[in-house]
Amino acid sequence: MKIDDGMRVRIKIKLSADGDVIEDSVAEYFQGSGTILPGLEKVLAGLEEGAKEVGTLASADAFGALKPQKTIARAEFPKEAKLEAGETFAAKGPDGTDVTFRVLEADDEKVQVELVHPLADKDLDYELEVLSVTDPKPPPLPGEAVGVDLEESTD
């Protein structure tokens, strides 16, 4: 069975950036659901169970695409911070997670930024193996199968 939209896929995946392994695991997802990197979905499309692939995802196909924008008060930054377009900052989000953002523009009162993934500018090397491909749709109910007549016999 080939990987197509809606299929449940189980893969073994190893991702690295600049030689550092960032993930080495087994993952399960639904093809076309957008829950894995867009570039990986493209690589996996059409593969079958047992297929192995090695390659590189360009940064735009990995973590570089989504860049939500936000306005932050200038007072939130250290006074000595250089707030020029293109500067990148790392901070802690409200829940304590690391957040990276790039300055788009700044004035004395506010700073317009775009949130970026810490690996947004990195190409990712991948090694993957398709462990299984299944169709998650339930089988037809009795009587719904083509060519089956469940009426009682009058013999």
C-alpha positions, -999 to +999 in steps of 0.1 A: +000+000+000+014+034-010+014+065+012-015+087+001-035+114+019-055+100+048-033+070+053-019+062+088+019+060+085+045+048+110+081+058+103+115+056+119+131+090+115+164+106+123+168+144+118+200+163+122+210+200+117+247+209+113+256+173+123+237+175+156+209+149+159+177+167+169+153+137+166+158+100+164+125+082+170+095+063+157+066+085+148+030+079+136+009+104+117-018+107+091-005+117+056-018+151+046-028+162+081+000+188+084+014+172+117+049+166+103+072+188+084+058+197+050+090+187+033+089+152+049+053+147+038+064+154+002+093+129+005+070+102+020+042+106-005+039+075-027+064+054-007+055+019+005+062-001+037+099-009+039+110+020+018+141+039+031+151+074+021+181+096+030+184+133+020+183+169+030+153+192+035+159+229+026+152+252+056+120+265+039+106+230+038+115+223+074+110+249+101+113+281+081+078+287+067+055+299+095+064+333+109+035+348+130+040+385+138+036+402+172+041+436+186+060+439+219+065+470+241+100+485+238+101+485+276+101+446+275+136+447+261+169+456+279+177+493+274+210+484+257+194+460+232+201+468+196+166+468+180+173+470+143+155+451+115+169+417+111+183+413+147+174+380+163+165+375+200+159+345+221+136+347+252+114+326+274+077+324+265+049+327+291+050+290+297+088+289+300+096+275+265+123+290+244+111+315+219+131+330+190+120+361+171+134+385+145+129+423+147+110+436+117+108+473+128+112+492+161+106+527+175+108+542+210+075+526+221+070+493+203+089+466+184+073+445+156+087+410+155+082+377+137+084+345+157+108+320+142+117+284+150+153+282+164+161+259+134+144+281+108+175+289+089+189+254+090+187+227+064+178+193+079+194+160+070+170+130+073+172+093+073+138+076+073+122+041+070+085+035+064+075+009+090+038+006+081+011+021+059-025+014+068-059+027+057-076+040+089-111+038+073-133+011+088-143-018+067-178-017+052-207-028+074-223-062+066-246-056+037-227-026+024-200-047+007-203-048-031-221-079-043-233-091-009-270-097-004-280-105+032-317-112+026-329-144+040-330-174+017-364-189+011-352-224+002 
